[in-house]
Amino acid sequence: MTRSGSTPRRSVLAAALGVAGAAAVTTTAATAGTARPAAAATPSSGTPGAAAASAGSKAARVAEYHGWSGHADWLAGAAKGVRAEGGARPGIVISRPLGSVDYTDPHTGTKAAWEYATWTSPVRTLSVPATEAIVSWNARTPAGTWIQIELKGTYTDGSATPWYVMGRWASDDGASSIRRTSVDDQSDDKSSVWTDTFSIDDPASGLRLAKYQVRLTLYRKPGSKLTPTVWRVGAMGSDVPDRFEVPASTPSLPKGRELGVPRYSQEIHKGQYPEYDNGGEAWCSPTSSQMIIEYWGRKPSAADLSWVNPDYADPQVCHAARGTFDYQYDGCGNWPFNAAYAATYRDLQGVVTRLGSLTDAEKLIGAGIPVITSQSFLKTELDGAGYGTSGHLMTVIGFTTDGDVIANDPASPSNDAVRHIYKRRQWENIWLRTKRYNADGKVVSGTGGVCYLYFPANPSSAQRRVLGELGIR
């Protein structure tokens, strides 16, 4: 899954290198001084976004999220064997299966027949022709059911992509269900899928994704009356310019605000359940997800946690790691799988998108919505972190009166040590940039503002307004 000239997808999504004392961190700290800092980088002439815009300039829109979640949305798609249900949380379910197909689970070797039905979205024309696209979804999949999510697009040259599988999802991983999985080795020589991300192979060619459709296939055991229910599906398309440095934003919460988000450390789970991404040291994504799930008042039940060793603290973090684990990627950092896991909790939604600035994050915090962000950095680039990382997830839970970022950082030695205050300028650069220098001085990629947003199925009017400004409806 490694692209030439890019950080491997697994590295981008892997957990932080750990707190002081871990061998990887020691290596990073020892070599950090030899690498060129991002702020001093001089991108090559002609590179899109090579020079950072002035602080007062208006940033060009680089990403668009669009979702289908309302009853009218489901009726607008092409339904084959599914029906749209209304009510407080509209969705689609199997009504009359189209037939059955055999599926051999690549992770168990089990071959089984499954009834299926499909829903295909209308064609969506991107306002931002995209170099990347990420699909996320919210669904309930009772044991013995699962869903497949696909993306098909039209390039700006008029040609079409194949149907790409963006995920095969089941919240349950018992014997009656499949193993949730991404699908490797998908390409048409113009684009490829890297775990959970559609990507144009050669952005410098000018080729972009202009339009797309999403297709959902709902599966269940033959003769069963059970059905998956899909409440939301959407895609974020983006064309973030190559940039080592991003424009500085101006703080917009003069009184500051901090949300009451629980604090969990991934590090206290080190060595636990190594079958899930080598144990807690790599669990930054599910640990961050669990913090925000509990902020919204949701928790797994005692029955859900019955499989966890009772001697382990915070068993819900172990449960989140199991519930987000991608058996192909062999990790817990699949972005849409984390959003889908969050949405398995009562009346909770989750999407993956990109934000354009810390101002967007401040609007969300002001409305009471925390933000899970993905970033990579050298130890010298983020004061107070105490480590460097090729990819790490944290939760933005607030801003100080000076505009600095208040973050719950799961790469902390204890729950009590999770809360950090990071300098605004440092934070926004390591999060929003797409290029950086690693500890060896090599140019590698950044995540360009990727984040997870979890929020209620029925948000407040203020939350609805802010989400709507970001295209999330």
C-alpha positions in Angstrom: 0.0 0.0 0.0 3.0 2.3 -0.5 2.8 5.0 -3.1 6.0 6.2 -4.6 7.2 9.3 -2.9 4.5 9.1 -0.2 4.4 7.9 3.4 2.9 4.4 3.4 -0.8 4.5 4.3 -0.2 2.4 7.3 2.4 4.9 8.6 0.1 7.8 8.1 -2.6 6.1 10.1 -0.4 4.3 12.7 -0.4 5.2 16.3 2.0 7.7 17.8 5.5 6.4 18.4 4.8 6.4 22.1 5.8 8.5 25.1 9.4 9.1 26.3 11.2 5.9 26.9 9.9 4.0 23.8 12.8 3.1 21.5 11.1 4.6 18.4 10.7 7.9 20.2 14.3 7.9 21.3 15.4 7.4 17.7 13.1 10.2 16.5 14.3 12.6 19.2 17.9 11.8 18.4 17.6 12.5 14.7 15.1 15.4 14.8 17.8 18.0 14.9 19.2 16.9 11.5 15.9 17.3 9.7 14.8 20.6 8.1 11.8 22.0 10.1 8.6 22.4 8.1 8.6 26.2 8.7 11.9 26.5 7.0 11.0 24.4 4.0 11.2 25.8 0.5 9.0 23.9 -1.9 10.1 23.7 -5.5 9.1 26.4 -7.8 5.7 25.8 -9.5 4.4 23.4 -6.9 0.7 24.1 -6.2 0.4 25.9 -2.9 4.2 26.2 -2.6 4.1 29.6 -0.9 1.8 30.0 2.2 -0.9 32.6 1.7 -0.8 35.7 3.8 -2.6 35.5 7.1 -5.4 37.7 6.0 -6.1 36.1 2.7 -9.2 34.0 2.0 -8.3 30.4 1.6 -9.6 28.6 -1.5 -12.0 25.8 -0.9 -10.1 22.5 -1.0 -12.7 19.9 0.1 -16.4 19.1 -0.2 -18.5 16.6 1.9 -21.9 15.4 0.7 -24.1 12.9 2.4 -27.4 11.1 2.0 -29.3 10.6 5.2 -32.8 12.0 4.9 -35.9 10.1 3.7 -35.9 12.2 0.5 -32.3 11.4 0.0 -33.0 7.6 0.1 -36.0 8.0 -2.2 -33.8 9.9 -4.7 -31.4 6.9 -5.2 -31.9 3.8 -7.3 -33.3 1.1 -5.0 -33.2 -2.6 -6.0 -34.6 -4.8 -3.3 -34.4 -2.2 -0.5 -36.9 0.3 0.8 -36.5 3.6 2.5 -37.9 3.9 6.0 -38.9 7.3 7.6 -39.2 8.1 11.2 -36.8 9.9 13.5 -33.8 8.4 11.8 -34.5 7.5 8.2 -32.6 4.7 6.5 -32.7 1.9 4.0 -33.3 -1.8 4.7 -33.7 -5.0 2.7 -37.3 -5.5 1.5 -37.1 -8.1 -1.2 -33.6 -9.6 -1.9 -32.5 -9.7 -5.5 -31.0 -13.1 -5.1 -28.0 -14.7 -3.3 -24.3 -14.7 -3.9 -21.4 -16.7 -2.4 -18.7 -14.8 -0.5 -15.5 -16.4 0.7 -14.1 -14.5 3.6 -10.4 -14.0 2.9 -9.6 -13.7 6.6 -11.4 -16.9 7.8 -11.6 -19.0 4.6 -15.3 -19.5 5.2 -17.5 -19.6 2.1 -21.2 -18.8 2.6 -24.3 -17.7 0.6 -25.8 -14.3 1.3 -29.0 -12.7 0.1 -28.5 -9.1 -1.1 -30.1 -5.9 -2.2 -28.6 -2.6 -3.5 -29.0 1.2 -3.3 -27.2 3.5 -5.7 -26.9 7.2 -5.1 -27.6 9.9 -7.7 -24.6 11.2 -9.5 -22.8 13.9 -7.5 -20.8 16.6 -9.3 -18.0 17.8 -7.1 -17.6 21.5 -6.6 -14.0 20.7 -6.0 -12.7 18.3 -8.6 -10.8 15.9 -6.4 -7.5 14.1 -6.2 -8.8 12.1 -3.2 -12.1 10.9 -2.0 -13.1 9.1 1.3 -16.5 7.5 1.8 -17.9 7.1 5.3 -21.2 5.5 6.5 -23.4 4.9 9.5 -25.2 1.6 9.8 -26.6 -1.1 12.1 -25.6 -4.6 11.1 -27.1 -7.3 13.4 -25.2 -10.6 13.6 -25.5 -12.4 10.3 -25.7 -9.2 8.2 -23.2 -6.9 6.6 -22.8 -4.2 4.0 -20.5 -3.4 1.1 -19.7 0.2 0.2 -18.5 1.1 -3.3 -17.5 4.3 -5.2 -17.6 4.9 -9.0 -16.6 8.2 -10.6 -16.1 10.1 -13.8 -12.7 11.8 -14.4 -12.3 15.3 -15.8 -11.3 13.7 -19.1 -14.7 12.1 -19.4 -13.6 8.5 -18.7 -15.0 6.4 -15.9 -13.5 4.6 -12.9 -14.5 1.0 -12.1 -16.7 0.3 -9.1 -14.1 0.5 -6.2 -14.9 -1.3 -3.0 -14.3 1.2 -0.2 -15.2 -1.2 2.6 -17.0 -4.4 3.7 -18.4 -3.6 7.1 -20.0 -5.6 9.9 -20.1 -4.3 13.5 -20.0 -7.8 14.8 -17.0 -10.1 14.2 -18.5 -13.4 15.5 -18.8 -16.6 13.6 -22.1 -15.6 11.9 -20.6 -12.5 10.3 -17.8 -11.6 8.0 -14.6 -10.0 9.1 -14.8 -6.3 8.4 -12.2 -5.4 5.8 -10.8 -3.0 3.3 -9.8 -4.4 -0.1 -6.3 -4.0 -1.6 -5.0 -4.0 -5.2 -7.7 -1.9 -6.8 -6.6 0.4 -9.6 -7.4 1.3 -13.2 -4.0 2.9 -14.0 -5.4 6.4 -13.4 -6.5 6.0 -9.7 -6.1 3.6 -6.9 -7.7 2.8 -3.5 -5.3 2.9 -0.6 -7.1 1.2 2.3 -9.9 3.7 2.7 -8.9 6.5 0.3 -9.5 6.9 -3.4 -6.5 8.6 -4.9 -5.6 10.0 -8.4 -2.3 8.3 -9.2 -0.6 11.3 -10.8 -2.2 14.6 -9.6 0.5 16.6 -11.5 -1.1 15.4 -14.7 -4.1 17.6 -13.9 -6.6 14.7 -14.0 -9.2 14.9 -11.3 -12.4 13.1 -10.1 -15.3 15.3 -11.4 -18.3 13.2 -10.4 -19.1 10.1 -8.4 -21.8 7.7 -7.2 -21.9 5.6 -4.1 -23.4 2.1 -4.1 -24.5 0.2 -1.0 -25.1 -3.6 -1.0 -26.9 -5.0 2.0 -26.4 -8.7 2.8 -28.0 -11.2 5.1 -28.2 -15.0 5.6 -30.6 -16.6 3.2 -34.1 -16.9 4.6 -33.3 -14.5 7.5 -35.7 -11.7 8.5 -32.9 -9.6 9.8 -31.5 -6.7 7.8 -28.8 -4.1 7.9 -30.1 -0.6 8.3 -28.0 2.2 6.7 -28.7 5.7 8.1 -26.0 7.7 6.3 -23.5 7.4 3.5 -21.4 10.3 2.2 -18.1 11.1 0.5 -15.5 13.8 1.0 -13.7 14.8 -2.2 -10.7 17.1 -1.9 -7.9 18.7 -3.9 -5.5 20.0 -1.2 -2.5 21.7 -2.8 1.0 20.5 -1.9 2.2 22.7 1.0 4.8 22.5 3.7 3.3 25.5 5.5 -0.3 26.7 5.7 -1.7 30.3 6.3 -1.9 31.3 9.9 -5.5 31.7 11.1 -6.8 34.3 13.6 -8.4 33.0 16.8 -12.2 33.4 16.7 -13.2 32.3 20.2 -12.2 35.3 22.3 -13.5 33.8 25.5 -12.2 30.3 24.7 -14.1 27.1 25.4 -13.2 23.7 26.6 -15.6 20.7 26.3 -15.9 18.1 29.1 -14.4 15.2 27.1 -13.3 12.1 29.1 -9.6 11.3 29.1 -8.2 8.0 28.0 -4.6 6.9 27.4 -3.7 4.3 24.8 -0.4 3.7 26.5 -1.9 1.9 29.6 -3.1 -0.7 27.2 0.3 -1.5 25.8 0.6 -5.3 25.2 -3.1 -6.0 25.6 -4.8 -7.9 22.8 -1.9 -7.8 20.3 -4.1 -9.4 17.7 -5.7 -6.0 17.3 -2.9 -3.8 15.8 -0.2 -5.1 18.2 -1.9 -3.8 21.3 -2.7 -0.5 22.9 0.5 1.4 21.9 -1.1 1.6 18.4 -4.6 2.4 19.5 -4.7 6.2 19.0 -7.7 6.1 16.7 -10.0 3.9 18.7 -8.9 5.6 22.0 -9.8 9.0 20.5 -13.1 7.6 19.2 -14.0 6.3 22.6 -13.3 9.6 24.3 -15.8 11.4 22.0 -18.4 8.6 22.1 -18.5 8.9 25.9 -18.6 12.7 25.6 -21.9 12.2 23.9 -23.1 10.0 26.8 -22.8 6.6 25.1 -20.9 3.6 26.4 -20.7 -0.2 25.6 -22.9 -2.3 27.9 -21.6 -4.8 30.4 -22.5 -7.6 28.0 -20.5 -5.9 25.3 -17.4 -5.8 27.5 -17.8 -9.4 28.9 -15.0 -10.6 26.6 -12.4 -8.2 28.0 -10.0 -9.3 30.8 -11.5 -7.9 34.0 -8.1 -6.9 35.2 -7.7 -4.4 32.4 -8.5 -0.7 33.1 -10.9 1.1 30.7 -12.1 -2.0 29.0 -14.2 0.1 26.6 -10.9 1.2 24.9 -10.1 -2.5 24.2 -13.7 -2.9 22.9 -13.2 0.1 20.6 -10.0 -1.4 19.2 -11.8 -4.6 18.4 -14.8 -2.8 16.9 -12.6 -0.7 14.5 -10.1 -3.3 13.5 -9.7 -3.8 9.7 -8.6 -7.3 9.1 -6.9 -6.5 5.7 -5.2 -3.3 6.8 -4.3 -5.2 10.1 -4.9 -2.1 12.2 -7.4 0.1 14.0 -6.7 3.2 12.0 -9.1 2.9 9.1 -10.8 6.3 9.2 -14.3 5.3 8.0 -14.3 2.2 10.2 -13.9 4.5 13.2 -16.8 6.7 12.2 -18.9 3.6 11.5 -18.1 2.2 14.9 -19.1 5.5 16.6 -22.4 5.3 14.8 -23.2 1.9 16.2 -24.1 3.7 19.4 -27.6 5.0 20.0 -28.5 8.0 17.8 -24.9 8.9 17.1 -23.5 9.9 13.7 -20.0 9.9 12.4 -18.4 11.3 9.2 -14.9 11.6 7.9 -14.0 14.9 6.2 -11.4 17.6 5.8 -11.5 21.0 7.4 -9.8 24.1 5.9 -8.5 25.8 9.0 -8.6 26.0 12.8 -11.4 28.5 12.4 -13.6 25.7 11.2 -12.6 23.7 14.3 -13.4 26.7 16.5 -16.9 26.9 15.1 -17.4 23.2 15.9 -16.1 23.6 19.4 -18.3 26.7 19.9 -21.3 24.5 19.0 -20.2 21.8 21.4 -18.8 19.3 18.8 -15.2 18.0 19.5 -12.9 17.1 16.5 -10.7 14.1 16.1 -7.7 15.1 14.0 -4.9 13.2 12.2 -1.4 14.7 12.0 2.3 13.8 11.8 5.3 15.7 13.1 8.8 15.8 14.5 9.4 16.0 18.2 10.7 19.5 17.7 7.6 20.7 15.8 5.0 20.4 18.6 6.1 21.8 21.9 4.9 19.7 24.9 4.2 16.5 23.0 7.5 14.9 23.9 7.5 12.6 20.8 7.5 12.6 17.1 5.2 10.5 14.9 4.6 9.5 11.3 0.8 9.5 12.0 -1.3 10.1 15.1 -4.9 10.8 16.1 -5.8 13.2 18.8 -9.0 15.0 19.9 -9.4 18.8 19.9 -11.6 19.5 22.8 -11.2 23.3 23.1 -9.3 26.5 22.7 -7.7 28.9 25.2 -8.6 32.6 25.3 -5.4 33.1 23.3 -6.5 30.6 20.6 -4.1 27.8 21.5 -5.4 24.2 21.1 -6.6 22.1 24.0 -6.2 18.5 23.0 -6.8 15.1 24.6 -3.7 13.3 23.4 -4.0 9.5 23.9 -0.2 9.0 23.5 0.2 10.0 27.2 1.5 7.8 30.0 -1.8 7.9 32.1 -5.3 9.2 31.8 -4.5 12.1 34.1 -1.7 13.2 31.6 -3.9 13.1 28.5 -5.0 16.8 28.5 -2.5 19.1 26.7 -2.3 22.7 25.5 -0.5 23.0 22.2 0.5 26.2 20.4 -2.0 27.2 17.8 0.5 28.0 15.0 2.4 24.7 15.5 -0.8 22.7 15.6 -2.5 24.0 12.6 0.6 23.5 10.5 1.2 19.9 11.4 -2.5 19.1 10.9 -3.2 21.0 7.6 0.0 20.6 5.6 0.4 17.9 3.0 4.2 17.8 2.8 6.8 17.7 5.6 10.4 16.6 6.3 10.8 13.5 8.4 13.6 12.8 10.9 15.9 11.7 8.0 15.3 14.9 6.1 13.2 13.1 3.5 10.0 14.7 2.1 7.0 12.7 3.1 3.2 13.4 3.1 0.9 14.9 5.7 -2.8 14.4 6.1 -4.1 17.8 4.9 -6.7 18.4 7.6 -8.4 15.0 7.8 -10.7 14.7 10.8 -13.6 12.6 12.2 -16.7 14.3 13.4 -19.2 12.5 15.8 -22.5 14.3 16.6 -26.1 13.4 17.6 -28.7 12.1 15.1 -30.7 15.1 16.1 -28.2 18.0 16.7 -29.2 21.3 18.2 -30.0 24.2 16.0 -26.5 25.7 16.6 -24.8 22.4 15.8 -27.0 21.9 12.7 -26.0 25.4 11.5 -22.2 24.8 11.9 -22.3 21.3 10.4 -24.3 22.7 7.5 -21.7 25.3 6.8 -19.3 22.4 6.4 -21.7 20.6 4.0 -22.8 18.0 6.6 -26.6 17.8 6.7 
